[in-house]
Amino acid sequence: MRLFPRALCSAVRAAWRESFPLGGRDVARWFPGHMAKGLKKMQSCLKMVDCIIEVHDARIPLSGRNPVFKEALGLRPHLLVLNKMDLADLREQQKILQHLEGAGWRNVIFTNCVKDENIGQVIPAVTELIRSSCRYHRGENLEYCVMVIGVPNVGKSSLINAIRRLHLRKGKATRVGSMPGVTRAVMSRIQVCERPLVFLLDTPGVLAPRIESVETGLKLALCGTVLDHLVGEETIADYLLYVLNRQRLFQYVQHYGLGGACDDIESVLKRVALKLGKTQKVKVLSGTGNVNVVQPNYTAAAGDFLQAFRRGQLGPVMLDGDTLVTCTETHS
Ligand SMILES: Nc1nc2c(ncn2[C@@H]2O[C@H](COP(=O)(O)OP(=O)(O)OP(=O)(O)O)[C@@H](O)[C@H]2O)c(=O)[nH]1
């Protein structure tokens, strides 16, 4: 009896990269700092806000959040929603929560806005936070206003729509899109609940002015918080391949019918491109003049690889696994 399908045999034998080459990459160029305006607008709305929901991607629960949020908006009670839990490997959920608690985050909820998982926990948590806070000058006001913030594309608008769907049985109130930067303005208040009367404010995604490291930049890019072409589809795909192989997550082999796992991105993308028919004609100079040669379209193949990951077709992944190990070592 064979213990592993043939596709995985080579994977088990192979040696995978233990680190990803990070040098020479200019992370500042990937994340254009044009989001300060959005943050200013949010600050100006603070006086009408009782509580803040910060939404982040559950695949990067410990990294990539915008520290400026805490400085600029930290006056109000905070709830951290780790969304896209369907795409995250949450076997170490307790460790994640412990780590967040150590950093001062006691109110954390994991959600899935596509399948409406745990959405029902959000309003009770927010209500509790508001009721136990001083509410500044809003103590007499019976309606609660909550601002929803986060880096781009983490599911802020989806969360608002899901809460509204659950409590009011109403359809979409705010636009959702697979590309970062769909929400551009701090919007008018959206009612999401009748009792208590709760309004949510959708806001544009705001990235940190300085990303803490190149690797954090790559994780944010992999989760789709910045337009792929700014980092380069092939660079992000290479980082994805490194993560999948390092964590022995070989579902991509089966997904693309590759016949074997491999740690060389060029070779993987070539096979993906040929499988999907993503090829292009390129003019090449030969002894007899220019000739058309059919070549794999690496960028298109990389784009497909990234979309498959973001749709969850390559399996759930935890991108902060190394940070969790380091934290556990430090705390013990
Ligand atoms: N798998 C999965 N996808 C989700 C979930 N929530 C949102 N999405 C998808 O993530 C993408 C971004 O969702 P949005 O709600 O537009 O995110 P946003 O944070 O408002 O985005 P910006 O306007 O760019 O700041 C969309 O393609 C959503 O369908 C989730 O829980 N699971």
The ligand as an SDF file (V2000), in Angstrom:
LIG
                    3D

 32 34  0  0  0  0  0  0  0  0999 V2000
  -13.2660   33.8580    1.9960 N   0  0  0  0  0  0  0  0  0  0  0  0
  -13.7220   35.0000    2.5190 C   0  0  0  0  0  0  0  0  0  0  0  0
  -13.7590   36.1080    1.7550 N   0  0  0  0  0  0  0  0  0  0  0  0
  -14.2190   37.2310    2.3240 C   0  0  0  0  0  0  0  0  0  0  0  0
  -14.6820   37.2830    3.6630 C   0  0  0  0  0  0  0  0  0  0  0  0
  -15.0710   38.5530    3.9200 N   0  0  0  0  0  0  0  0  0  0  0  0
  -14.8670   39.2680    2.8000 C   0  0  0  0  0  0  0  0  0  0  0  0
  -14.3630   38.4820    1.8300 N   0  0  0  0  0  0  0  0  0  0  0  0
  -13.9740   38.8730    0.4660 C   0  0  0  0  0  0  0  0  0  0  0  0
  -12.8760   39.7970    0.5930 O   0  0  0  0  0  0  0  0  0  0  0  0
  -12.9200   40.7800   -0.4400 C   0  0  0  0  0  0  0  0  0  0  0  0
  -12.8530   42.1680    0.1720 C   0  0  0  0  0  0  0  0  0  0  0  0
  -14.0510   42.4180    0.9130 O   0  0  0  0  0  0  0  0  0  0  0  0
  -14.5450   43.8990    1.2600 P   0  0  0  0  0  0  0  0  0  0  0  0
  -15.6880   43.7510    2.2000 O   0  0  0  0  0  0  0  0  0  0  0  0
  -14.7450   44.7020    0.0210 O   0  0  0  0  0  0  0  0  0  0  0  0
  -13.2570   44.4290    2.0350 O   0  0  0  0  0  0  0  0  0  0  0  0
  -12.9570   45.9130    2.5620 P   0  0  0  0  0  0  0  0  0  0  0  0
  -12.1100   45.7580    3.7780 O   0  0  0  0  0  0  0  0  0  0  0  0
  -14.2200   46.6800    2.7440 O   0  0  0  0  0  0  0  0  0  0  0  0
  -12.1070   46.4770    1.3530 O   0  0  0  0  0  0  0  0  0  0  0  0
  -11.6050   48.0000    0.9990 P   0  0  0  0  0  0  0  0  0  0  0  0
  -12.8130   48.7430    0.5320 O   0  0  0  0  0  0  0  0  0  0  0  0
  -10.5720   47.7570   -0.0410 O   0  0  0  0  0  0  0  0  0  0  0  0
  -10.9870   48.5750    2.2380 O   0  0  0  0  0  0  0  0  0  0  0  0
  -14.2240   40.4820   -1.2190 C   0  0  0  0  0  0  0  0  0  0  0  0
  -13.8750   39.7250   -2.3500 O   0  0  0  0  0  0  0  0  0  0  0  0
  -15.0550   39.6780   -0.2500 C   0  0  0  0  0  0  0  0  0  0  0  0
  -15.9760   38.8150   -0.8860 O   0  0  0  0  0  0  0  0  0  0  0  0
  -14.6300   36.0730    4.4550 C   0  0  0  0  0  0  0  0  0  0  0  0
  -14.9800   36.0030    5.6310 O   0  0  0  0  0  0  0  0  0  0  0  0
  -14.1390   34.9640    3.8140 N   0  0  0  0  0  0  0  0  0  0  0  0
  1  2  1  0
  2  3  2  0
  2 32  1  0
  3  4  1  0
  4  5  2  0
  4  8  1  0
  5  6  1  0
  5 30  1  0
  6  7  2  0
  7  8  1  0
  8  9  1  0
  9 10  1  0
  9 28  1  0
 10 11  1  0
 11 12  1  0
 11 26  1  0
 12 13  1  0
 13 14  1  0
 14 15  2  0
 14 16  1  0
 14 17  1  0
 17 18  1  0
 18 19  2  0
 18 20  1  0
 18 21  1  0
 21 22  1  0
 22 23  2  0
 22 24  1  0
 22 25  1  0
 26 27  1  0
 26 28  1  0
 28 29  1  0
 30 31  2  0
 30 32  1  0
M  END
$$$$
